[in-house]
Amino acid sequence: MSQVNGNPSLDTQLDEILDEYEKQHGLNFPIVTEDMSGYLNMSRDYIESLDRDERSLIALRLAQYSLYVQKLINRERARVSFCDATIRSICARDWVNYDKYFQYDIRVAAIALENEVIKKILKIKNHAQVRVLDLENIPFTIKHISDILMRSNYGRE
């Protein structure tokens, strides 16, 4: 745990708050250690060389991994929601100092210039949004491979 002047750092405090938030909303789950990259990068020729049981087992593992990826996506979306709620809560007292005709994002950015907590929360939010975008493509890859596995199962023993 990193500390500043004997107190937990802002990063550590925010991580603890986010961990507690995830636990309260059922978003805390174990990390899967199995490396799925081999399955996600199988060639069609390799898939065709597998027997029916091997293809079925791989399809099951891919389905499980897809559920895991969806949990990761949900976790990052929850992180974004938590950050948005926290930003609104912290900024609420400062809204009156900024013209009501400014867009929400501009007001938050202006407040973040003076508030390190908001700045850090915005950084976490942006990171979570990027992770969601990265993760959202994985289920499509899994579906494509699963479709190939299922089609290759027809007419085979």
Residue frames relative to the residue before (quaternion, step in Angstrom):
aa qw qx qy qz dx dy dz
M 1.0000 0.0000 0.0000 0.0000 0.00 0.00 0.00
S 0.2803 -0.7612 0.5567 0.1788 3.57 -0.65 1.05
Q 0.1267 -0.7996 0.5861 0.0327 3.51 -1.08 0.82
V 0.1795 -0.7383 0.6405 0.1113 3.50 -1.26 0.57
N 0.8360 -0.0793 -0.0017 0.5429 3.57 -0.60 1.18
G 0.7342 -0.4352 0.2299 0.4677 3.59 0.96 0.88
N 0.6657 0.4586 -0.2996 0.5067 3.62 1.28 -0.09
P 0.5774 -0.5714 0.4298 0.3942 3.60 -1.08 0.57
S 0.5212 -0.6426 0.4578 0.3253 3.58 -1.03 0.77
L 0.6661 -0.4940 0.3819 0.4081 3.55 -1.29 0.36
D 0.6202 0.5452 -0.3387 0.4509 3.61 1.00 -0.82
T 0.6776 0.4906 -0.2855 0.4675 3.57 0.87 -0.98
Q 0.6553 0.5123 -0.3140 0.4577 3.58 0.91 -0.86
L 0.6746 0.4853 -0.2980 0.4697 3.59 0.91 -0.88
D 0.6229 0.5294 -0.3403 0.4647 3.60 1.01 -0.76
E 0.6561 0.5060 -0.3102 0.4662 3.59 0.94 -0.85
I 0.6436 0.5122 -0.3173 0.4720 3.59 0.98 -0.83
L 0.6743 0.4871 -0.2968 0.4689 3.59 0.92 -0.88
D 0.6217 0.5301 -0.3418 0.4643 3.60 1.01 -0.75
E 0.6596 0.4994 -0.3050 0.4717 3.59 0.93 -0.89
Y 0.6282 0.5353 -0.3233 0.4628 3.59 0.99 -0.85
E 0.6708 0.4979 -0.2945 0.4642 3.59 0.91 -0.93
K 0.6357 0.5213 -0.3294 0.4643 3.60 1.00 -0.77
Q 0.6678 0.5128 -0.2992 0.4488 3.58 0.93 -0.91
H 0.7536 0.3638 -0.1955 0.5114 3.59 1.10 -0.64
G 0.5513 -0.6618 0.3779 0.3396 3.58 1.20 0.41
L 0.4842 0.6866 -0.4154 0.3486 3.58 1.14 0.56
N 0.5346 0.6179 -0.4112 0.4041 3.57 1.26 0.10
F 0.1340 0.7981 -0.5696 0.1437 3.60 -0.57 1.10
P 0.5821 -0.6084 0.4052 0.3561 3.57 -1.14 0.58
I 0.4889 -0.6402 0.5077 0.3054 3.54 -1.21 0.54
V 0.3654 -0.7128 0.5577 0.2175 3.57 -0.92 0.94
T 0.2670 -0.8025 0.5171 0.1317 3.56 -0.73 1.04
E 0.5279 0.6484 -0.4128 0.3613 3.62 1.21 -0.30
D 0.3585 -0.7363 0.5366 0.2036 3.54 -0.88 0.97
M 0.1906 -0.8240 0.5287 0.0720 3.55 -0.48 1.22
S 0.4347 0.7344 -0.4540 0.2559 3.60 1.19 -0.18
G 0.6008 0.5630 -0.3626 0.4366 3.62 1.07 -0.64
Y 0.6807 0.4751 -0.2840 0.4798 3.56 0.97 -0.87
L 0.6881 0.4960 -0.2885 0.4442 3.57 0.96 -0.84
N 0.7490 0.3696 -0.2069 0.5095 3.58 1.21 -0.38
M 0.3221 0.7574 -0.5088 0.2523 3.61 1.17 0.47
S 0.3912 -0.6930 0.5499 0.2537 3.54 -1.06 0.75
R 0.6312 -0.5292 0.4007 0.4012 3.56 -1.20 0.40
D 0.6239 0.5395 -0.3408 0.4512 3.61 1.00 -0.77
Y 0.6473 0.5087 -0.3206 0.4684 3.58 0.97 -0.83
I 0.6410 0.5222 -0.3223 0.4610 3.58 0.94 -0.88
E 0.6590 0.5148 -0.3018 0.4579 3.58 0.96 -0.88
S 0.6659 0.5104 -0.3091 0.4476 3.61 1.11 -0.58
L 0.5806 0.5929 -0.3701 0.4176 3.61 1.23 -0.28
D 0.4297 -0.6643 0.5279 0.3088 3.57 -1.14 0.52
R 0.7418 -0.4444 0.2792 0.4176 3.54 -1.32 0.32
D 0.6669 0.5051 -0.3115 0.4506 3.63 0.90 -0.86
E 0.6441 0.5115 -0.3215 0.4692 3.59 0.99 -0.80
R 0.6549 0.5025 -0.3148 0.4684 3.60 0.94 -0.85
S 0.6508 0.5145 -0.3152 0.4609 3.60 0.99 -0.82
L 0.6491 0.5129 -0.3121 0.4671 3.57 0.99 -0.84
I 0.6537 0.4990 -0.3118 0.4758 3.58 0.95 -0.83
A 0.6342 0.5266 -0.3296 0.4603 3.59 0.98 -0.82
L 0.6417 0.5129 -0.3191 0.4727 3.60 1.01 -0.80
R 0.6627 0.4961 -0.3089 0.4683 3.60 0.89 -0.87
L 0.6419 0.5142 -0.3241 0.4675 3.57 1.01 -0.76
A 0.6300 0.5219 -0.3342 0.4680 3.59 1.02 -0.76
Q 0.6464 0.5065 -0.3147 0.4761 3.58 0.99 -0.81
Y 0.6569 0.5023 -0.3091 0.4698 3.56 0.96 -0.84
S 0.6127 0.5523 -0.3433 0.4491 3.57 1.05 -0.74
L 0.6357 0.5121 -0.3184 0.4819 3.58 1.04 -0.78
Y 0.6347 0.5266 -0.3204 0.4660 3.56 1.02 -0.82
V 0.6555 0.5030 -0.3124 0.4687 3.58 0.92 -0.89
Q 0.6370 0.5203 -0.3338 0.4605 3.58 0.99 -0.78
K 0.6204 0.5239 -0.3402 0.4743 3.60 1.06 -0.68
L 0.6334 0.5188 -0.3307 0.4693 3.58 1.02 -0.78
I 0.6369 0.5193 -0.3225 0.4697 3.57 0.97 -0.87
N 0.6636 0.5028 -0.3027 0.4639 3.58 0.90 -0.93
R 0.6313 0.5361 -0.3285 0.4540 3.57 1.01 -0.81
E 0.6831 0.4732 -0.2909 0.4741 3.59 0.89 -0.89
R 0.6294 0.5146 -0.3365 0.4753 3.60 1.04 -0.70
A 0.6315 0.5152 -0.3283 0.4775 3.58 1.03 -0.75
R 0.6160 0.5383 -0.3349 0.4675 3.57 1.06 -0.76
V 0.6423 0.5090 -0.3179 0.4768 3.61 0.97 -0.84
S 0.6601 0.5068 -0.3059 0.4623 3.60 0.92 -0.90
F 0.6396 0.5176 -0.3182 0.4708 3.56 0.98 -0.86
C 0.6594 0.5065 -0.3094 0.4615 3.58 0.90 -0.90
D 0.6416 0.5236 -0.3258 0.4562 3.60 0.94 -0.87
A 0.6719 0.4935 -0.2977 0.4651 3.58 0.89 -0.94
T 0.6616 0.5030 -0.3040 0.4658 3.57 0.96 -0.85
I 0.6375 0.5196 -0.3276 0.4651 3.58 0.97 -0.83
R 0.6556 0.5024 -0.3192 0.4646 3.60 0.88 -0.89
S 0.6588 0.5195 -0.3074 0.4490 3.57 0.95 -0.87
I 0.7081 0.4532 -0.2676 0.4707 3.58 0.83 -0.94
C 0.7031 0.4752 -0.2692 0.4553 3.58 0.98 -0.82
A 0.4783 0.7184 -0.4254 0.2723 3.60 1.16 -0.50
R 0.6947 0.4772 -0.2914 0.4526 3.58 0.89 -0.86
D 0.7150 0.4552 -0.2553 0.4652 3.60 1.16 -0.52
W 0.4293 0.7217 -0.4642 0.2818 3.62 1.22 -0.18
V 0.6482 0.5497 -0.3306 0.4103 3.60 0.93 -0.85
N 0.6374 0.5392 -0.3310 0.4398 3.60 1.16 -0.46
Y 0.7207 0.3758 -0.2246 0.5375 3.57 1.26 -0.20
D 0.6108 -0.5867 0.4007 0.3493 3.52 -1.04 0.85
K 0.4736 -0.6971 0.4649 0.2714 3.56 -0.86 0.99
Y 0.6323 0.5460 -0.3362 0.4347 3.60 1.21 -0.25
F 0.5030 0.6115 -0.4392 0.4246 3.57 1.30 -0.03
Q 0.5176 -0.6144 0.4887 0.3403 3.54 -1.12 0.64
Y 0.6813 -0.5052 0.3564 0.3918 3.54 -1.26 0.58
D 0.6852 0.5028 -0.2938 0.4375 3.60 0.79 -1.01
I 0.6512 0.5065 -0.3172 0.4678 3.58 1.01 -0.77
R 0.6417 0.5116 -0.3285 0.4676 3.59 0.99 -0.78
V 0.6524 0.5032 -0.3179 0.4692 3.60 0.93 -0.87
A 0.6511 0.5145 -0.3193 0.4576 3.59 0.92 -0.89
A 0.6509 0.5098 -0.3186 0.4636 3.59 0.97 -0.80
I 0.6593 0.4886 -0.3074 0.4818 3.58 0.96 -0.82
A 0.6333 0.5509 -0.3272 0.4341 3.60 1.02 -0.80
L 0.5699 0.5932 -0.3837 0.4198 3.60 1.13 -0.54
E 0.7615 0.3521 -0.1792 0.5138 3.56 1.12 -0.68
N 0.7475 0.3668 -0.1845 0.5222 3.60 1.22 -0.34
E 0.3555 -0.7737 0.4924 0.1805 3.59 -0.42 1.26
V 0.6109 0.5541 -0.3567 0.4387 3.60 1.06 -0.69
I 0.6583 0.4913 -0.3064 0.4811 3.59 0.89 -0.92
K 0.6262 0.5433 -0.3351 0.4476 3.57 0.96 -0.84
K 0.6804 0.4834 -0.2838 0.4721 3.59 0.92 -0.92
I 0.6549 0.5051 -0.3144 0.4659 3.59 0.95 -0.83
L 0.6298 0.5204 -0.3352 0.4692 3.59 1.02 -0.71
K 0.6246 0.5323 -0.3308 0.4659 3.57 1.07 -0.73
I 0.6479 0.5026 -0.3071 0.4830 3.59 0.97 -0.87
K 0.6500 0.5226 -0.3133 0.4541 3.58 0.93 -0.91
N 0.6694 0.4952 -0.3031 0.4634 3.59 0.87 -0.90
H 0.6346 0.5220 -0.3255 0.4678 3.57 1.00 -0.80
A 0.6609 0.5070 -0.3022 0.4634 3.58 0.93 -0.90
Q 0.6446 0.5174 -0.3257 0.4590 3.60 0.99 -0.77
V 0.6382 0.5086 -0.3230 0.4792 3.58 1.02 -0.76
R 0.6367 0.5246 -0.3270 0.4609 3.60 0.98 -0.82
V 0.6249 0.5281 -0.3421 0.4621 3.59 0.97 -0.80
L 0.6654 0.5018 -0.3074 0.4593 3.57 0.88 -0.91
D 0.6529 0.5085 -0.3106 0.4675 3.58 1.00 -0.80
L 0.7155 0.4754 -0.2541 0.4444 3.56 0.87 -0.97
E 0.6022 0.6088 -0.3620 0.3684 3.59 1.04 -0.68
N 0.6429 0.5303 -0.3304 0.4431 3.61 1.13 -0.44
I 0.5697 0.6328 -0.3810 0.3604 3.60 1.11 -0.57
P 0.6562 0.5081 -0.3531 0.4319 3.67 0.79 -0.76
F 0.6148 0.5380 -0.3563 0.4535 3.62 1.07 -0.60
T 0.6353 0.5126 -0.3199 0.4810 3.57 1.03 -0.79
I 0.6490 0.5141 -0.3130 0.4654 3.56 0.93 -0.88
K 0.6512 0.5109 -0.3189 0.4618 3.59 0.92 -0.86
H 0.6409 0.5290 -0.3240 0.4520 3.58 0.94 -0.85
I 0.6812 0.4717 -0.2867 0.4809 3.59 0.86 -0.93
S 0.6363 0.5265 -0.3267 0.4596 3.59 0.99 -0.81
D 0.6300 0.5290 -0.3299 0.4631 3.58 1.01 -0.79
I 0.6448 0.5064 -0.3171 0.4767 3.58 0.96 -0.85
L 0.6467 0.5191 -0.3158 0.4611 3.58 0.94 -0.87
M 0.6852 0.4824 -0.2928 0.4605 3.57 0.88 -0.91
R 0.6554 0.4995 -0.3184 0.4686 3.61 0.94 -0.82
S 0.6755 0.4886 -0.3049 0.4604 3.58 0.99 -0.75
N 0.5878 0.5758 -0.3650 0.4357 3.60 1.25 -0.31
Y 0.5989 0.5716 -0.3729 0.4190 3.60 1.09 -0.57
G 0.8357 0.2008 -0.1687 0.4825 3.52 -0.96 0.94
R 0.6532 0.4666 -0.3142 0.5069 3.57 1.29 0.21
E 0.4533 -0.6642 0.5183 0.2910 3.51 -1.25 0.43
